[in-house]
Amino acid sequence: MKLLRVGAKGAEKPAILHTDGTYRDLSSVVPDLAGAALSAEGLARIRAVDAATLPVLDKASRIGPCVGQVGKFMCIGLNYADHAAETGAAIPKEPILFMKATSAIIGPYDDVILPKNTLKPDWEVELGVIIGKEAKYIEEKDALDHVAGYCVVNDLSERHFQTERGGQWTKGKSADTFGPIGPWLVTKDEVADPQNLKMWLEVDGHRYQNGSTRTMIFGVAHIVAYLSQFMSLQPGDVITTGTPPGVGMGIKPEPVWLKPGQTMRLGIEGLGEQQQVTRAWSA
């Protein structure tokens, strides 16, 4: 299934992408794509409904983030061997963890606001993993049983804040609008192998990233199990799993940074596409 949330910010309705291309309203089935609705039982309830009998939503409406009420937005850094190489970083021996503020989350087509005093804003197409069942001290062989599905994430970053302002990476990752997710939550039964998905990102029509989840250092199952050793993962938590080469800071001979008025397009095979326009911050 391809699930989405449709409507104005804060008033999104849960929906399913029907086989005829329409968005069908799931409000009578689940209150939101959040919490218990993402459990195996919640997804089975949605799957059991004949989508053709549900009300049609206006396709001109805004598409919001594909998950509501996200509790944790966890991120894995330097998780692609070819991306680590372009940045000159050593291959991590264990996953590098950081958190992105949930206030960064926006819809896949919402504008991205470059933060006040920004110097080095950058892009990152990433595979998002959405938790559907509590995970605590689980083993890797059981990890995917705790996954509801997958989505596209643009893990936007302010590299000056991230690497030159001291402390940890979170401050460079958490600006408002720096976490577009969606358009769809694609349930795991539709993703045969999360470690074999093509992914790409363009800025103003120029393709900078053209990679695959095959080059992940730590795969999805390992990441979910690993995180569960340090914190419980709850239904609706989002984990973004790293980016392939082609980020702005890795461009040679000079890095390329985002500017106001640019258009980013990005996508992952089978998970849909996003598009955002960058805007300057204003009071």
Residue frames as qw, qx, qy, qz and C-alpha x, y, z in Angstrom:
[[0.000, 0.887, 0.461, 0.000, 0.00, 0.00, 0.00],
 [0.346, 0.265, -0.033, 0.900, 0.97, 3.60, -0.58],
 [0.289, -0.773, -0.536, 0.181, -0.36, 5.72, 2.27],
 [0.288, 0.329, 0.006, 0.899, -0.29, 9.50, 2.51],
 [0.135, -0.632, -0.538, 0.540, -1.70, 12.45, 4.43],
 [0.211, 0.467, 0.457, 0.727, -3.63, 15.12, 2.54],
 [0.212, -0.876, -0.424, -0.090, -4.65, 18.62, 3.60],
 [0.045, 0.877, -0.188, 0.439, -3.49, 21.85, 5.16],
 [0.372, 0.316, -0.689, 0.535, -0.71, 21.82, 7.75],
 [0.167, -0.092, 0.679, -0.709, -2.08, 20.46, 11.02],
 [0.672, 0.222, 0.314, -0.633, -5.30, 19.29, 9.39],
 [0.287, 0.342, -0.803, -0.393, -4.09, 16.44, 7.20],
 [0.875, -0.015, 0.188, -0.445, -6.37, 13.47, 6.55],
 [0.449, -0.286, 0.825, 0.189, -5.00, 9.92, 6.26],
 [0.705, 0.518, -0.091, -0.476, -5.38, 8.57, 2.74],
 [0.698, -0.100, 0.661, 0.255, -4.48, 5.68, 0.47],
 [0.225, 0.477, -0.511, -0.678, -3.32, 5.91, -3.13],
 [0.804, 0.251, 0.447, -0.301, -5.92, 3.85, -4.99],
 [0.601, 0.013, 0.660, 0.451, -5.06, 1.76, -8.04],
 [0.387, 0.759, 0.457, 0.256, -7.00, 4.26, -10.20],
 [0.433, 0.334, -0.049, 0.836, -4.62, 7.04, -9.10],
 [0.316, -0.750, -0.158, -0.559, -7.05, 8.79, -6.77],
 [0.106, 0.237, -0.695, 0.671, -6.46, 9.63, -3.12],
 [0.568, -0.466, -0.589, -0.337, -9.06, 7.88, -0.95],
 [0.282, -0.616, 0.326, -0.660, -9.95, 9.22, 2.51],
 [0.578, -0.046, -0.793, 0.187, -9.09, 6.81, 5.35],
 [0.178, -0.372, 0.381, -0.828, -10.53, 8.99, 8.12],
 [0.807, -0.235, -0.034, -0.541, -13.32, 6.48, 8.75],
 [0.912, 0.068, -0.392, 0.100, -10.77, 3.69, 9.16],
 [0.670, -0.223, -0.305, 0.639, -7.92, 5.27, 11.17],
 [0.128, -0.929, -0.222, 0.269, -7.66, 8.71, 12.80],
 [0.134, 0.897, -0.384, -0.176, -4.20, 9.37, 11.34],
 [0.866, 0.306, -0.336, 0.208, -1.15, 7.60, 9.96],
 [0.036, -0.640, 0.537, -0.548, 0.43, 7.58, 13.38],
 [0.450, -0.343, 0.665, -0.488, 0.94, 5.33, 16.38],
 [0.593, 0.034, 0.780, -0.197, -1.25, 2.23, 16.44],
 [0.701, 0.615, 0.083, -0.353, -2.43, 2.78, 12.87],
 [0.388, 0.699, -0.590, -0.116, 1.09, 1.82, 11.76],
 [0.500, -0.305, 0.793, -0.168, 1.09, -1.49, 13.63],
 [0.007, 0.024, -0.931, -0.365, 0.55, -4.76, 11.80],
 [0.122, 0.525, 0.811, -0.228, -3.03, -4.74, 13.08],
 [0.164, 0.709, 0.138, -0.671, -3.60, -1.14, 12.02],
 [0.137, 0.426, -0.617, -0.648, -2.23, -1.74, 8.54],
 [0.059, 0.178, 0.970, 0.153, -4.30, -4.92, 8.23],
 [0.199, 0.639, 0.578, -0.466, -7.40, -2.87, 9.06],
 [0.222, 0.657, -0.217, -0.687, -6.58, -0.48, 6.23],
 [0.036, 0.252, -0.857, -0.448, -5.75, -3.32, 3.84],
 [0.183, 0.313, 0.926, -0.104, -9.10, -4.99, 4.52],
 [0.302, 0.662, 0.311, -0.612, -11.08, -1.97, 3.32],
 [0.553, 0.497, 0.528, 0.410, -12.18, -1.73, -0.31],
 [0.252, -0.337, 0.031, 0.906, -10.55, 1.58, -1.26],
 [0.003, -0.296, -0.604, -0.740, -13.06, 2.03, -4.08],
 [0.311, -0.698, -0.637, -0.106, -15.77, 2.60, -1.46],
 [0.418, -0.531, -0.266, 0.688, -13.91, 5.44, 0.27],
 [0.208, 0.939, 0.181, -0.204, -14.43, 9.16, -0.47],
 [0.688, 0.401, 0.105, 0.596, -12.15, 10.71, -3.07],
 [0.333, -0.749, -0.076, 0.568, -9.91, 13.57, -1.93],
 [0.413, 0.906, -0.019, -0.087, -8.98, 16.46, -4.19],
 [0.864, 0.063, 0.069, 0.495, -5.65, 15.66, -5.86],
 [0.280, 0.738, -0.037, 0.613, -4.94, 19.38, -6.01],
 [0.582, -0.801, 0.002, -0.139, -4.76, 19.43, -2.21],
 [0.032, 0.748, -0.630, 0.207, -1.45, 19.68, -0.38],
 [0.892, -0.069, -0.439, 0.087, 0.29, 16.43, 0.50],
 [0.401, -0.824, 0.312, -0.251, 1.61, 16.56, 4.04],
 [0.044, -0.500, 0.857, -0.120, 4.27, 14.47, 5.78],
 [0.658, -0.013, -0.666, -0.352, 3.43, 10.79, 5.33],
 [0.537, -0.292, -0.721, 0.326, 3.59, 10.16, 9.11],
 [0.276, -0.775, -0.075, -0.564, 1.82, 12.15, 11.80],
 [0.652, -0.704, 0.156, -0.233, 2.83, 12.73, 15.42],
 [0.766, 0.344, -0.447, 0.308, 6.42, 11.55, 14.92],
 [0.697, -0.712, -0.049, 0.077, 8.00, 10.87, 18.31],
 [0.524, -0.584, 0.411, 0.465, 11.63, 10.54, 17.25],
 [0.657, 0.747, -0.098, -0.042, 13.44, 11.50, 14.06],
 [0.696, -0.499, 0.425, 0.293, 16.64, 9.46, 14.18],
 [0.565, 0.781, -0.241, -0.113, 19.43, 9.78, 11.63],
 [0.875, -0.195, 0.266, 0.353, 22.47, 7.76, 10.59],
 [0.136, 0.912, -0.271, -0.278, 25.53, 9.66, 9.40],
 [0.115, 0.633, -0.731, -0.228, 28.21, 8.61, 6.89],
 [0.729, -0.018, 0.643, -0.235, 26.37, 5.39, 6.08],
 [0.826, 0.558, 0.079, -0.031, 27.31, 5.07, 2.40],
 [0.770, -0.255, 0.255, 0.526, 30.81, 3.94, 1.56],
 [0.486, 0.453, 0.322, 0.675, 30.96, 6.11, -1.55],
 [0.143, -0.920, -0.155, -0.330, 29.67, 9.17, 0.35],
 [0.677, -0.677, 0.110, 0.266, 32.26, 8.67, 3.10],
 [0.714, 0.054, 0.300, 0.631, 34.92, 8.55, 0.38],
 [0.273, 0.716, 0.270, 0.583, 33.78, 11.84, -1.20],
 [0.337, -0.913, -0.016, -0.231, 33.97, 13.60, 2.17],
 [0.383, 0.573, -0.608, 0.396, 37.33, 12.06, 3.05],
 [0.597, -0.491, 0.392, -0.499, 35.89, 10.45, 6.18],
 [0.006, 0.254, -0.965, 0.063, 36.87, 7.05, 7.55],
 [0.583, -0.242, -0.660, -0.408, 34.35, 4.21, 7.30],
 [0.501, -0.505, 0.359, -0.604, 32.52, 4.12, 10.66],
 [0.169, 0.150, -0.963, 0.144, 32.97, 0.98, 12.77],
 [0.058, 0.477, 0.823, -0.303, 29.49, 1.45, 14.23],
 [0.110, 0.737, 0.509, 0.432, 26.52, 3.52, 13.00],
 [0.175, 0.018, -0.219, 0.960, 26.88, 7.24, 13.71],
 [0.123, -0.676, -0.726, -0.022, 23.66, 8.39, 15.40],
 [0.041, -0.064, -0.181, 0.981, 22.19, 11.86, 15.67],
 [0.158, 0.616, 0.741, -0.214, 18.70, 13.29, 15.99],
 [0.048, 0.286, 0.348, 0.892, 16.80, 15.72, 13.83],
 [0.241, 0.180, 0.480, -0.824, 14.16, 17.89, 15.52],
 [0.261, 0.465, 0.842, 0.078, 10.63, 16.76, 14.69],
 [0.160, 0.808, 0.233, -0.517, 9.79, 20.45, 14.14],
 [0.074, -0.447, 0.587, 0.671, 11.87, 20.16, 10.94],
 [0.334, 0.243, 0.891, 0.187, 9.28, 17.84, 9.38],
 [0.393, 0.445, -0.031, -0.804, 7.30, 19.16, 6.40],
 [0.820, 0.401, 0.363, -0.188, 5.46, 17.74, 3.42],
 [0.721, 0.001, 0.477, 0.502, 7.30, 16.56, 0.31],
 [0.372, 0.588, 0.385, 0.606, 6.31, 19.59, -1.79],
 [0.274, -0.924, -0.214, 0.161, 6.43, 22.31, 0.88],
 [0.338, 0.844, -0.247, 0.335, 8.92, 25.17, 0.55],
 [0.781, -0.232, -0.275, 0.510, 12.27, 24.83, 2.30],
 [0.093, -0.982, 0.016, -0.165, 13.18, 27.96, 4.28],
 [0.675, 0.294, -0.371, 0.566, 16.92, 28.51, 4.49],
 [0.526, -0.685, -0.409, 0.294, 17.65, 29.48, 8.11],
 [0.066, -0.992, 0.085, -0.066, 18.77, 32.85, 9.39],
 [0.240, -0.795, 0.546, 0.109, 22.54, 33.32, 9.07],
 [0.934, 0.125, 0.323, 0.084, 22.89, 30.30, 6.80],
 [0.026, -0.747, 0.530, 0.402, 26.21, 29.93, 4.98],
 [0.116, 0.332, -0.891, -0.286, 26.35, 26.35, 3.70],
 [0.740, 0.110, 0.405, -0.525, 22.91, 24.79, 3.19],
 [0.092, 0.316, -0.892, -0.311, 23.03, 21.36, 1.55],
 [0.812, 0.048, -0.142, -0.564, 20.81, 18.52, 0.33],
 [0.100, -0.285, 0.951, -0.058, 20.71, 14.75, 1.02],
 [0.771, -0.031, -0.344, -0.535, 18.32, 12.20, -0.51],
 [0.095, -0.297, 0.890, -0.333, 17.80, 9.37, 1.98],
 [0.531, -0.252, -0.764, -0.266, 15.76, 6.24, 2.57],
 [0.384, -0.374, 0.400, -0.743, 13.41, 6.73, 5.51],
 [0.389, -0.132, -0.911, 0.035, 12.35, 3.79, 7.68],
 [0.479, -0.407, 0.052, -0.776, 9.07, 4.04, 9.60],
 [0.028, 0.096, -0.929, 0.357, 8.64, 1.98, 12.75],
 [0.583, -0.270, -0.424, -0.639, 5.36, 0.08, 13.20],
 [0.843, -0.409, -0.347, -0.039, 6.03, -2.02, 16.30],
 [0.390, -0.860, 0.316, -0.092, 7.93, -1.20, 19.47],
 [0.831, 0.320, -0.357, 0.281, 11.56, -2.32, 19.21],
 [0.373, -0.806, 0.386, -0.248, 13.69, -2.75, 22.33],
 [0.377, -0.500, 0.779, 0.028, 16.84, -4.87, 22.50],
 [0.891, 0.338, 0.186, -0.241, 15.88, -6.76, 19.36],
 [0.608, -0.243, 0.608, 0.449, 18.11, -8.90, 17.15],
 [0.127, 0.419, -0.462, -0.771, 18.92, -8.06, 13.55],
 [0.020, -0.117, -0.938, -0.326, 17.10, -11.15, 12.25],
 [0.009, -0.624, -0.760, 0.182, 13.86, -9.80, 13.77],
 [0.125, -0.357, -0.070, 0.923, 14.35, -6.12, 12.96],
 [0.158, -0.065, -0.513, -0.841, 12.21, -5.85, 9.83],
 [0.262, -0.507, -0.821, -0.030, 9.25, -7.27, 11.77],
 [0.223, -0.631, -0.403, 0.625, 9.23, -3.89, 13.53],
 [0.074, -0.208, 0.321, 0.921, 9.14, -1.83, 10.31],
 [0.484, 0.578, 0.493, -0.434, 5.84, -0.50, 8.93],
 [0.654, 0.672, 0.290, 0.192, 7.28, 0.85, 5.69],
 [0.559, -0.149, 0.190, 0.793, 9.59, 3.21, 3.90],
 [0.234, 0.927, 0.279, -0.094, 9.59, 6.74, 2.49],
 [0.545, 0.512, -0.015, 0.664, 11.73, 9.37, 0.79],
 [0.413, -0.820, -0.176, 0.354, 13.50, 11.86, 3.07],
 [0.446, 0.702, -0.116, 0.543, 15.45, 14.99, 2.16],
 [0.674, -0.561, -0.242, 0.415, 17.87, 15.30, 5.09],
 [0.271, 0.857, -0.016, 0.439, 18.67, 18.96, 4.57],
 [0.738, -0.382, -0.185, 0.525, 21.76, 20.18, 6.38],
 [0.089, 0.976, -0.133, 0.145, 23.45, 23.46, 7.23],
 [0.866, 0.142, -0.285, 0.386, 27.11, 22.41, 7.05],
 [0.163, 0.572, -0.345, 0.726, 28.49, 25.51, 8.77],
 [0.625, -0.505, 0.207, -0.558, 26.21, 24.93, 11.75],
 [0.984, -0.082, -0.126, -0.097, 26.89, 21.18, 11.62],
 [0.888, 0.092, -0.154, 0.422, 30.70, 21.12, 11.46],
 [0.415, 0.410, -0.174, 0.793, 32.01, 24.57, 12.38],
 [0.352, -0.643, 0.026, -0.680, 29.87, 25.66, 15.33],
 [0.072, -0.342, 0.806, -0.479, 30.99, 23.04, 17.86],
 [0.628, -0.005, 0.545, -0.556, 29.05, 20.26, 19.54],
 [0.497, 0.132, 0.851, 0.108, 27.10, 17.61, 17.68],
 [0.124, 0.133, 0.657, 0.731, 25.46, 17.52, 14.24],
 [0.054, 0.629, 0.765, -0.128, 21.90, 18.11, 15.41],
 [0.005, 0.717, 0.154, -0.680, 22.14, 21.91, 15.20],
 [0.045, 0.383, -0.550, -0.741, 22.98, 21.68, 11.50],
 [0.059, -0.144, -0.933, -0.325, 20.13, 19.30, 10.75],
 [0.065, -0.493, -0.811, 0.309, 17.14, 20.67, 12.63],
 [0.105, 0.155, -0.048, -0.981, 16.12, 23.98, 11.09],
 [0.560, 0.448, 0.474, -0.511, 12.40, 24.34, 10.45],
 [0.721, 0.597, -0.062, -0.346, 11.54, 22.75, 7.05],
 [0.119, 0.632, -0.756, -0.126, 14.78, 20.70, 6.97],
 [0.304, -0.099, 0.941, -0.107, 12.90, 17.37, 7.06],
 [0.655, 0.224, -0.228, -0.684, 10.59, 16.77, 4.08],
 [0.290, -0.098, 0.951, -0.046, 9.16, 13.22, 4.26],
 [0.642, 0.476, 0.493, -0.344, 6.91, 11.43, 1.78],
 [0.468, -0.175, -0.138, -0.855, 4.96, 11.66, -0.45],
 [0.847, -0.191, -0.339, -0.362, 3.99, 8.14, 0.54],
 [0.472, -0.420, 0.745, -0.214, 4.54, 5.67, 3.31],
 [0.705, 0.269, -0.562, -0.339, 5.08, 2.55, 1.22],
 [0.834, -0.391, 0.298, -0.251, 4.36, -0.55, 3.29],
 [0.282, -0.576, 0.746, 0.180, 7.23, -3.00, 3.53],
 [0.721, 0.204, 0.662, -0.002, 5.40, -5.72, 1.56],
 [0.586, 0.798, 0.136, -0.028, 5.84, -3.51, -1.55],
 [0.103, 0.853, -0.511, 0.001, 9.61, -3.16, -1.07],
 [0.966, 0.087, -0.241, 0.017, 11.23, -6.46, -2.00],
 [0.784, -0.102, -0.183, 0.585, 14.73, -5.40, -0.91],
 [0.129, -0.983, -0.085, 0.096, 15.40, -2.09, 0.86],
 [0.501, -0.593, 0.418, 0.473, 19.11, -2.65, 0.11],
 [0.417, 0.096, 0.660, 0.617, 18.61, -2.43, -3.66],
 [0.202, 0.854, 0.463, -0.121, 16.81, 0.85, -4.38],
 [0.453, 0.348, 0.175, 0.802, 18.00, 3.49, -6.83],
 [0.199, -0.841, -0.355, 0.357, 17.94, 7.05, -5.52],
 [0.456, 0.365, 0.227, 0.779, 18.64, 10.47, -7.01],
 [0.124, -0.815, -0.326, 0.464, 18.49, 14.22, -6.40],
 [0.437, 0.475, 0.296, 0.704, 18.56, 17.22, -8.73],
 [0.134, -0.686, -0.246, 0.672, 18.89, 20.96, -8.13],
 [0.314, 0.710, -0.111, -0.621, 17.52, 23.17, -10.89],
 [0.848, 0.473, -0.076, -0.226, 17.56, 20.20, -13.25],
 [0.362, 0.615, -0.688, 0.131, 21.19, 19.23, -12.59],
 [0.927, -0.278, -0.233, -0.095, 21.53, 15.73, -11.18],
 [0.053, -0.742, 0.584, -0.326, 23.96, 15.77, -8.28],
 [0.455, -0.279, 0.802, -0.270, 23.08, 12.48, -6.57],
 [0.791, 0.252, -0.374, -0.413, 22.62, 9.22, -8.43],
 [0.042, -0.424, 0.866, -0.263, 23.12, 6.31, -6.07],
 [0.737, -0.169, -0.580, -0.303, 21.71, 3.15, -4.60],
 [0.668, -0.599, 0.269, -0.352, 21.01, 1.75, -1.15],
 [0.956, 0.122, -0.214, 0.161, 23.33, -1.11, -2.17],
 [0.512, 0.460, -0.382, 0.617, 26.30, 0.98, -0.99],
 [0.551, -0.736, 0.081, -0.386, 25.00, 1.38, 2.57],
 [0.193, 0.458, -0.790, 0.360, 27.61, 0.40, 5.16],
 [0.175, 0.092, 0.856, -0.478, 24.96, -0.67, 7.68],
 [0.200, -0.294, -0.743, -0.567, 21.70, -1.99, 6.25],
 [0.476, -0.464, -0.126, -0.736, 18.18, -1.25, 7.45],
 [0.841, -0.364, -0.393, -0.078, 17.87, -4.35, 9.63],
 [0.641, -0.014, -0.395, 0.658, 21.21, -3.67, 11.31],
 [0.017, 0.362, -0.110, 0.926, 20.30, -0.02, 11.94],
 [0.627, -0.487, -0.216, -0.568, 16.91, -0.82, 13.52],
 [0.860, -0.299, -0.379, 0.166, 18.40, -3.51, 15.77],
 [0.523, 0.151, -0.298, 0.784, 21.36, -1.29, 16.67],
 [0.180, -0.469, 0.032, -0.864, 19.21, 1.68, 17.63],
 [0.743, -0.470, -0.307, -0.365, 17.03, -0.57, 19.79],
 [0.741, -0.120, -0.466, 0.469, 20.04, -1.29, 22.01],
 [0.280, 0.064, -0.248, 0.925, 20.17, 2.37, 23.08],
 [0.351, 0.123, 0.228, -0.900, 16.51, 3.43, 23.08],
 [0.446, 0.381, 0.804, -0.093, 13.13, 1.91, 22.46],
 [0.072, 0.024, -0.499, -0.863, 11.71, 2.63, 19.02],
 [0.357, 0.390, 0.636, -0.562, 8.01, 3.42, 18.91],
 [0.415, 0.549, 0.672, 0.271, 5.38, 3.22, 16.16],
 [0.190, 0.955, 0.221, 0.062, 5.67, 6.33, 14.04],
 [0.420, -0.705, 0.336, 0.462, 9.36, 6.95, 14.74],
 [0.697, 0.715, -0.051, 0.015, 11.27, 7.81, 11.57],
 [0.645, -0.478, 0.397, 0.444, 14.84, 6.72, 10.89],
 [0.571, 0.802, -0.139, -0.110, 16.71, 8.26, 7.99],
 [0.944, -0.178, 0.218, 0.171, 19.57, 6.07, 6.90],
 [0.461, -0.465, 0.417, 0.631, 22.29, 8.12, 5.20],
 [0.509, 0.787, 0.031, -0.347, 22.94, 9.50, 1.74],
 [0.846, 0.215, 0.261, 0.413, 24.90, 8.46, -1.37],
 [0.440, -0.214, 0.159, 0.857, 27.57, 10.69, -3.01],
 [0.179, 0.528, 0.484, 0.675, 26.79, 13.99, -4.65],
 [0.271, -0.837, -0.397, 0.262, 26.01, 16.27, -1.71],
 [0.235, 0.953, 0.006, 0.191, 26.95, 19.92, -2.11],
 [0.402, -0.830, 0.380, 0.067, 29.87, 19.84, 0.29],
 [0.769, -0.176, 0.548, 0.278, 31.50, 17.04, -1.71],
 [0.634, 0.749, 0.171, 0.090, 31.51, 18.82, -5.07],
 [0.581, -0.399, 0.281, 0.651, 34.99, 19.44, -6.51],
 [0.527, 0.210, -0.436, 0.699, 36.83, 21.72, -6.96],
 [0.124, -0.185, 0.345, -0.912, 34.46, 23.90, -4.89],
 [0.107, 0.369, 0.869, -0.311, 31.44, 22.94, -2.80],
 [0.184, -0.346, -0.462, -0.795, 28.00, 23.98, -4.09],
 [0.035, 0.247, 0.707, -0.661, 25.48, 25.36, -1.60],
 [0.084, 0.666, 0.723, 0.163, 21.76, 25.93, -1.92],
 [0.054, -0.030, -0.019, 0.998, 20.48, 29.45, -2.64],
 [0.393, 0.448, 0.505, -0.624, 17.01, 30.97, -2.40],
 [0.563, 0.556, -0.109, -0.602, 14.79, 30.34, -5.40],
 [0.185, 0.352, -0.879, -0.262, 16.19, 26.95, -6.37],
 [0.866, -0.032, -0.036, -0.498, 14.17, 23.79, -7.01],
 [0.169, -0.356, 0.917, -0.065, 15.17, 20.41, -5.60],
 [0.868, 0.070, -0.196, -0.450, 13.71, 17.21, -7.05],
 [0.054, -0.418, 0.893, -0.158, 14.50, 13.85, -5.52],
 [0.868, -0.030, -0.093, -0.488, 13.20, 10.33, -5.47],
 [0.291, -0.342, 0.891, -0.063, 13.76, 6.70, -4.58],
 [0.355, 0.054, -0.814, -0.456, 12.76, 3.75, -6.73],
 [0.403, -0.364, -0.833, -0.108, 9.24, 2.64, -5.83],
 [0.300, -0.495, -0.571, 0.582, 8.82, 5.26, -3.09],
 [0.143, 0.911, 0.384, 0.034, 7.87, 8.33, -5.13],
 [0.475, 0.357, 0.008, 0.804, 9.35, 11.76, -5.67],
 [0.239, -0.772, -0.344, 0.478, 9.58, 15.06, -3.82],
 [0.398, 0.526, 0.166, 0.733, 10.05, 18.64, -4.98],
 [0.341, -0.778, -0.321, 0.418, 10.87, 21.70, -2.89],
 [0.337, 0.766, 0.028, 0.546, 11.63, 25.32, -3.68],
 [0.552, -0.255, -0.374, 0.700, 14.13, 27.07, -1.42],
 [0.064, -0.895, -0.239, -0.371, 13.16, 30.40, 0.13],
 [0.294, 0.384, -0.434, 0.760, 15.12, 32.94, 2.13],
 [0.355, -0.497, -0.675, 0.413, 14.35, 33.28, 5.82],
 [0.029, -0.502, -0.063, -0.862, 12.43, 36.37, 6.82],
 [0.012, 0.053, 0.687, -0.725, 11.17, 37.59, 10.20]]
